[in-house]
């Protein structure tokens, strides 16, 4: 065999080995895969602007305002920060940074009905009153709505009371407070 055949065979073997081992290429957790190579990940809050090469390392750029990346990565685009929409009963508990997303919470008078990934994604207004004949047994909070309980016989509530009041019995010449009969 001449030298040309040996070079051709060696190159072919290298290509076959790269194809075979390329599919099984495992990068270190601090690296990401690009074709048949592993490049260093960008730090938290930064995105890749160019992958590494034989002569240079990965080039990174901080996420712009309104975007974030919470983990070291090889991503070329930052995630868009969520908005805590007051029109949906939400307010910002923690503002978005280049390293973390916004955290939303319900506004006063609202409770969270969809708590996802440490943030309120949807809120609903508290019932402000119970129905007549019921009293507010538990004031609504961040995670629960107002709870109502029925008044017992001989008591009443217009729905806004924190407890039921007894019906008053009238004698001669006294005013009668019938309240709301239950």
Order of alpha helices (4+ residues) and beta strands (2+ residues): alpha-beta-beta-beta-beta-beta-beta-beta-beta-beta-beta-beta-beta-beta-beta
